[in-house]
Every structure is written in structure tokens, then in C-alpha cells.
């Protein structure tokens, strides 16, 4: 099969298993070429429903997990989105595809990985994504508030800084728990207060290393 045919087969699987629920997310997954966001030696496995290694101990997440988080984020038009943990840039590309009129900031603590994500996003034409090197647990206060925040690394608890940078009516999706077992949480902000909802989706992510995350 061609890459496009493999992509469609994966998307069909994610729809059948309920990971993709909306037409908007389905279209985004069909458009973003995951093979452009994996290491060259892993391109034959780009459309398996598996996490794949990158470098510096990081990974590109399993597509079903990416789909679940993307649906839970409930992206709307013209939003300002923060992603914590750029990885290879794949999740940021999906967010940019979902909301071409908005802007996506993605922060990555590993400079080499940030540069890799930046090159991948530029090569695939996603111009509304800004890649920043920094401590993602502290967010990006200079660009806050954010309508949506997605954290693609595990935090011991919801970082205070990210809660503060979430806009009124905003949504954050984040895996929370100890290093080897987390629960997916959706955080909503109303009246200046944060409400956490356990989405009942157990996961295992690499740790969010930073001042308000885990120690390295």
C-alpha cells in the first residue's frame, strides 16, 4: 500500500475503535503525513498503532492515544493553543490542521528535538506553528492565555503555571500520575476555577521534566 492508503487504513481503524469520533479530527488525521514525523528507519511502521522511539529517550505517541487526546481537547476555530512536549511535531501538525486560522505554540525542553520538530513542520508546510525551547511545565507566560493546552508528557499533578495560563472557558488535556502509570485528565476553567475530569483512559507517557514536573 502507498503511504496515503496506509494512513486511510489507520484512520478507519481509529474510527472503528471510537478513538476518532468527529469528522473534523478524521480529516486532520487523513491530511497529516505521520511518516514525515518519524525517524527514517521507522517509516515502514508509521501507520502501525504503536508509539515509536525518537531520540534523547523521547517517543512519538501511539496514534490511538493521539486521537483520544485530540478529540478530548475539543479544538474550535481561531484559537491559541499550547502544546507541551513538541516531540517530532506530529501532534502540533494535527492541531494546526484542525485550526488553520489559529496559532499553535509548542514548547520542547530538548533543543535537538525542538529543531527536529521545527524542520518537520516546515517541510510539511505548517506555518501556523511556533516551536520554542524551554521548560514546558512553566508554559509560555509571554504568549498566554491559551484557549487550549495539551500536554504530551506525564505530570505528577497539573502544573500550577499551566492552569494559570489557561483562558477562561479553556480546556487542558494532560496525563497525570506517577512515572509509570497515569490517568488522562481534562481540565476546564470556569469563573477562574479549575475543574479536573478523569477521562478513564490509562496511559504511560514519558515524564514531564521541569520545575513544576518531575526531576530529570
N, C-alpha and C positions, 0 to 999 in steps of 0.2 A: 504494500500500500504506500501511497505517497504521504508526505507529512500532513497534507490537508485532510486526507482520508483517515489517517490515524487520529488526528485531532477531533474530527467529527465522531469517530467511534468512541473516543474517551468522553466527549461531551454527552453522547447518547447514554453511556453508562452512568454518568453523574446525574443525568435527568431521571433515569430509571430507578436509581437508588435514593432519589429525593435530596441529593446534595445540592443540585441546581433546581430551583423552584420557579424562577421568574424568567420571562423571555429576555429581559434586559441583560441579566447575568449570562444566560445561554449565548447570546450574541457576542458578548465580550470574550467568553472563552473560545468561541469559534474564530475570533479575529486575532487573538494574541498568539504568536508562534512560540510555544514553550521550548522548542528545540533551539531557539536563539538565546535562551537564558540558562542553558545547562552547559557544563564543560564539554568540549568536543568529543571526548571519549564516551560520554554518556548520551549523546544524541540518539542512538538507537533505542534508548529507554525513555525518551522524553514523554511519550504518551502512555507509559505504564502508570497505574495509580500508585506510585511509590515516591517517597522522598529520595532525593539524590544528593550525594556529597558535593560540596563546592570546594572551598579551601579554608584554611585558618579554623578548621573544626566546625564550619557552618554548613547548612544544608539549604536546598530548595524544597519547600514543603510538599507533601503529598497533595495531588490535585483535589482529592475529595475534601481535605481539610481546608485548602484554599477556597474552594467553592462554599463550604459551610460558613466560613468567616466572612466571605464577601457578601453572601446573602444576609447574614446577621447584621451587617453594617448598614444596610438599607440606604445606599447612596442615592442622593437626589441630584437634580441639575444645578450647576453653578456653585458647587460647594468648595470649601477649602478643606483639604484632607491631609492629615499627618499619618505617615506610616513610620513606625519604629522598628528598625531592622530591615534595611534595604535588601540584604542578600544579593541575589543576582539581578534584581529589578523586576522580576516577573509579576509579583503582586502589585507593584506600582504601575506596571503597564496595564494590568486589568482595571485598576482604578481609573487610570487616565482614559481608557477605552469606554468605561461606564459613564464618565462625566467629562467629555472633551471640552466643555465650556468652563470647567472648574480648574483648580490647580492642586497638584499633589506634591507635598514635601515628604521626602523620605530620608531618614537620618540613620547613619551607619557608623559604628564606633571603629571599625577596622578600615583604615584608609585604602588598602589594596582592594578590598571587597567593594567599597564605595566607588572606586574608579572602574571596577569591572561592571557594576550596575550601570554607571553612567554611560559607558561605552555601549552596552547592550541596548539601553533605552534610546540613545542617539541613533544607533544603527537601524533600529526598528521604527524610528520616526515619531517617538513620543516626546513632543516638545513642551507639554504642559506638566512635566515632572522636574523637580529640583532636588538633586542629591546633595546632602550635607553630611560632613563628617563631624561626629560629636557623640556625646553621652545621651543616648535615646531615652534613658529613664528620666531625664530632665526636660524632655520635649524640645521645642523650639520657641521659647517665650517671645523672641523678636518677631515671630510671624503669627502668634496666637491672637485671638482664639480660633479654634478649629471646629468646623461643623461635624467632622467625623475623625476619629482616631482609631487606627488598627495597629496592634502590637503583635509582631510575629516572632516573639521570644517570650519565654516564661518568666513571670514576675512573682516574687513571694507574696505580694499584695499589690493592689492598684496603686501605682506611684502617685503621690500627692501632687506633684508638678503636672502630671498629665490630666488629672481631674480638674485642676485649676485652669488649664488651658483649653478645656472643652467648653464650647459655647453653650449658651442657654438653649435647651432643646436638642443638644447634640447627643451623639451616640459614640461610645467606645467599645471595641471588642478586643478582649485580651485574655490569654491563658494565665491562670493564677494558681499557684500551689508550690510545693517543694520541687526540687530539681528534677526528680524522676517521675512525677505524676502530677498533672494539672487538670483543672476543670475550665471549660470555656465560659467566660463571663461577659455579659453585655451590660455596660454601664450607661445609664441615662441621666441627664442633668435637667432638673426642673425646679424652678424657684431657687436656683443657686445650690440645690442639694443633689447629691449623687445617690442613685439607686442602683444596686447590683442585682442582676438576674442570672442565676445559674442556668446555662443552656442545656445541661445534661449531656455534654459531649466530652468525654475524657480524652485527653491528648498528652503527648510528650514532646515538648519543644526544647530547643537549646535555651540556656538561661539568658535572661536579660541582665547583662553585666553593666553595672553603673552605680552611681551614688545612691539612687533610690531603687536599685535592683539587687542582684546577687553580687558578691565579691568575686573577682576573677579566680 
